[in-house]
């Protein structure tokens, strides 16, 4: 069973009087989502894939990425922002990497397409890295990273978004919430799963507080005056989320840097730089892009070491940790020069936002 708190599923009065959300069978939630997507022209198989992601989010308690997102998907399809029946195509392919054009299709379908391709490549060469451009909101990032766990592999996924994060000392949003996710398998069914936005919170959590007419904690978002606000309505309208960490005093610049990391992995590698294009053109609603990495080539004791790491979290002791490996991502010199050029332009533009 999944707890669904969207009041419009039944009587508002009934829900308020009980003080609890309705409990709805998972199959019924899935059917409802599929029917909504089909009503705006989505074919059944793609509607089911999108519903799988939304149901998984609600079932795990991530309500900001569950049915809370359905209204946005329906609107995007109706206004032509998303082409629900589009098929992704591969633009470039190597044994370990691929570059995909999502053709503006449903984010969940493009995400699954890239994840499955990454897994197959990892089985053949030890690592699969697939990046996609022209996708749409793909929901719960861990949904894709966790698919690698079923194959005994390590999965990572990143995506950028339309600008919502206000960089440290800036006055306008210039990066997205840019979430990242890692899923690493242990032994005996244990695993380590990370799924986080690089902003203080995902925008869906502000939407959720707004619907409940409840305040948000200070440190989540800025108001139009550039000062932190606790008003969910104001935060939603201004769209100025703070980086992970919040203010500069509390190291918010680290969350800002993590957002840039995701922008590099998602936007630069796919030739679809959402944040940079917004800064140069002022167009905010651009399709997000995604990157999926699956690794199946590691030391033989990685599963045991992950168990030790997990046990350390449980006990609160760090004595068992003897050091951290360094992971290097190697790119061609041409890619690196493009990266440097991007950072130069980025820093030049960012100066306009500094006090």
N, C-alpha and C positions, 0 to 999 in steps of 0.2 A: 504494500500500500504506500501511496505517496501523499504527503500533506500538501495540499494546494491552497494557497491563501488568496487567490484571485477571487474577490467577492462576487464578480459577475457570474460565477459558475452557478450560483443559486441565490436565494433571497438574502439581500443585504441585512435586513432586519433580523433574520434567523441567525446569521453569522455573528452579528453584533451582540445579540442577546446571549449566545452561548459563550462568547469571549474567545472562541477558538476558530481556526480555519477548518474548512470541510475536509474530510478524508475521502478521497476518490480513488477507485481502483486504477492502477497504472495503465491497464489496457484501455480504460475509458479516456484517460488523459491523452494517451497516444492517438486514439481514434479522433478525438476532438481536434487535435493539432493538425492531423492529416486532412481532415475534412475542411478546415479553415484554409489550408494551403491549396487544396484542390479547387476550392471555390474561386480562387483568383488565378486559376489556370495552370497550377503545378501538376505534373504527372505523378502518378501514385508512387512509383519507386523513389523518386527524389523527395517527395513529401514525407515518406516514411523515414528516410535517412535523416532529414532535418528534425523530424519528431523524435527520433532516437536520442539525438543530442540534447534537446530541450527536456525530455523526460529524465534523462540521466542526471542533468543538473538539479532538477527539482527533487528527485529521489535521494540525492546526496545532500540536500539541504542548501544548495547554492541557488537560492530563489532568484537572485539577480540575473542569472543566466538561463532560467527555465522558461516557463510560460510568460514570464515578464517580458520576454523578447519577441513573443509571437506577433504582437501588434505592429512592431517595427518591421518585421519581415513582410507582413501582409501589405503594409503601406509602401514598402520599397518595390514590391512586385507591381502594385497598382499604378505607381507613378513612373514605372519604367526604369527605376534605379537598378533593379535586379532582374535578370532574365532567368526565370526559375528552371527552364528546361534546357539551358545551355550545357554543352559538353566541353570539358577541358581538353586542350590539345597540348602535345609535347613540342616545345620549340627547339630544344637541344637535349641530347641524351648521351651520357657516357656510362661505363659500367657501374660507377658509384654515385653519379650525380645526374640531376635532370632539372630543366627549366620549363615550367608549365605556364600556359596562359589559361586562366580560369574562365575566360570569355564572359565575365560578369555573371557567372552562375551562382547558385546557392552556395554559401560558404561551407556548409557541412558536406555537401557533395564534393566540392573541390578539396576540402580537407581530407576526406576519406580517400580520394583519388591519389593525393600526394603521399598519404601515410602508407597505403598499400604498395605503392611503387617503391617507397623507401625501404620497407620491410623486405621486398623481393631483392632489391639491390644489396642489402646488408647480408642476406643469406648467401649471395654469390661472392661478394668481395670483402665482407666484414664491416662495411659502413655504407649507408645510403643517405644522401643529402639531396632533398628535393625542395625547390623554392617556386612559388607561384605568384603571378601578378594577376590583377583584374579579378579578384575574388570578392566575397562579401563577408559580413560578420559570421564567424564560424562557431561561435558559442563557447562552450567550456573547453579550454585548451587541453586540459588533462585527458579529455575524451580520446584525443588522438595519440598523445604520448603513451597512454595506458595500453593501446593496442599492441605496442611492442612487447609489453610484459607477457602477453599470451604466447609469444614466440620465444620467451626467455631472453629478450634483448632489452637494451636501454633505449628509451625514446625521449626525444626533446622536440618541442615545437614552439614557435614564436609567431607573433603577428603584430603588425602595426595597425593603427586606426586613424580615423580623422582626428585632427588636433583637438585635444582636451586638456593636456597637461601644460601648466604654466611653468617654464623652467625657472630655476633659482634666479632671483633678481629681475625676472621679466615681468611684463605687464599684460601680455596676451598669451593665449595657448599656442604652442608651437610643435608639440609632440602629442602622440596619442596615449592611451592608457597602456599600450604596448605590452601585453602579458607574455609571460614565458612559462613553460612547464617542463618538468623532468619527471620521468618514471623509470626507476631502476629496480631490477628484480633481486630479491634476496633468496633465502631458502625456506622451504616449508610454507610457501604461499605468502610470506612476508614481502614487503616492497617499500620503497621510499618514493613518495609522490609529492611533487611540488607544483602548485598552480597559483600564480600570483600576477597581479597587475604591477606595473612599475610606477603607477600613481599611488597615492595613499589608499585609495579604494577604487574599485570599478565604478563606472558611472551608473551602472544598474543599482548599486546600493543606495545612491542618492535618489534615484527614481523610486525605489522601494520606500524610503523614508517620506518622500513627497506624497506618495499615494496614501500613506498612513497619517499624513499631516503631522509628522513627528520631526523634531530637530535633528541635525547631524552634529557629530562631535567637532570641536574646533580642530583645525589641522587637516580637514578633508578637502576643503575648497575655499576659493577666494570670492569675495563679492565684487561688484563693479568698481568699488573704490580701491581694489587691490589689497584689502585687508581680509583676514580669515572671517568666514561667516558660519553661523550655525543654522541658518535658515535654508531648509532643503529646497524650497521653491526658488529662492534667489540663486542658490548654487546650481540648480538645474538650468535656469535661464541664462546665467552668465557663462557656464561651461568652462570654468577655470579651475580644474582640479590641481591640487598640490602634488608634487612628486612624493614617492615613497620616502617617509622620514619627515615630511612636512616642511617646516621652515628651515632656513639656512642654519640656524642655531642647532637644530636637531638633525643636521646632516642630510637635508632634503636633496642636496646636490648629488648625493650618491644614487638616489632614485632616478634623478634626471639623467645621470650617466648610464644607468641600466636601461633607461628608455632609449638612449642613443644606440646602445648595443643591439637592442631588438630592431631598431630602425635600420641598422647596418645589415643584420642577418636577413631581415624581411624585405626592406625597400631597396637597398643598394644592390644586393645580389640578384633581385628579380627585375631590376630596371624599372621600378615603379615606386619612386620615392614620395610617399604621401605627404610627409611633413614638409619636405623641401618645396614641393610643388605648391603647397598651400602658402608658404612664406613668399614665394615668388609671384603667385597668381591671385591669391586671396580666395581661391575656391576651396571651401571647407569639406564638401561632401564628395570625397574621392573613394573608390573601392579599396578596402584594405587588402594587404597581401600576406602571404604566410610562408613559413619555412618549416620543414619537418626533417629531423635528423634521427636515424635509427642506427645503432651501433651493435655489432655482433662479433667484435674482434677485441678481446681484452685478456688480462691475465686470468689464469685458471681459478684464482681464489677470490675473484671480485664479489661473488655472491656471498661468501663467508664474511668478507670485509664489510659489505653493506649491512649484514646482520649485526656486526660489532658496532658499526656506526649507529644503527637504529637502537641497539641496546643502550648505547651511550646517551642518546636523547631521553630514553625512558628513565635512566638512573640519575641523570644530571651530572655524571662524571665524565671528564675529558681525559682521564689518565690513560685510556687505552689508545688514544690517537697519537700517532708518532710522526705525523707529517702529512702533507697534502701533495698529490701529484699535480703537475702542471700540464695542461692540455693546450696544444698549439693548433690553430687553424691556419693552414698554409694556403695562400692564394697567389695567383700569378702577379708579376710585377705590374702588368697593365691594370689589373683589378685594384692593386694597392694604390697606384697613382690616382685612379678614379676616386678611391676612398679619400685620399688626401685632398683632392680637389673638392669633394663634397664637404669635408670638414672645414675647409677654408671658406667656402661660400656660406656654410652654416654659421660659422663664427662671425663672419662679416655681417650677415643679416641679424644675428642675435644681438649685436651691439646696439641695434636700433631700439631694442627692448629694455636695455639697461638703464637704471636710474642715473 
